[in-house]
Amino acid sequence: METAEYEPQVLSNRHGVAFCLIHRNSTIGCVITMAALEAYFWLEPRASDAIILKTFRDGYDRIRAITERKLLARPATRLELTPADFAPH
């Protein structure tokens, strides 16, 4: 799967981080929720935008891998990652 590097952004409502991937020649808009970042990437509640984005970048390889697996299982044009996506099955 080809990926594209787009600058991630903290959502204005602070409920997650938006980022994009290219999947099968389509750009997929993705969001990882703050709950997922707090539960699986050790993000402190009420962290600054800079810390949120650093946490996202530090965990990006894992986030991308989960995103790619979810897209392969269920193709979509938009995708949200929640704590359930990172929980062991």
CORLIN-V836420 format. One record per helix or strand. SS is the DSSP state (helix for helix, strand for strand). FROM is the first residue (numbers start at 1). LEN is the number of residues. If there is no record, write none. Layout:
[[SS & FROM & LEN] [SS & FROM & LEN]]
This chain:
[[strand & 9 & 2] [strand & 16 & 8] [strand & 26 & 8] [helix & 34 & 7] [helix & 49 & 10] [helix & 60 & 14] [strand & 78 & 4] [helix & 83 & 4]]
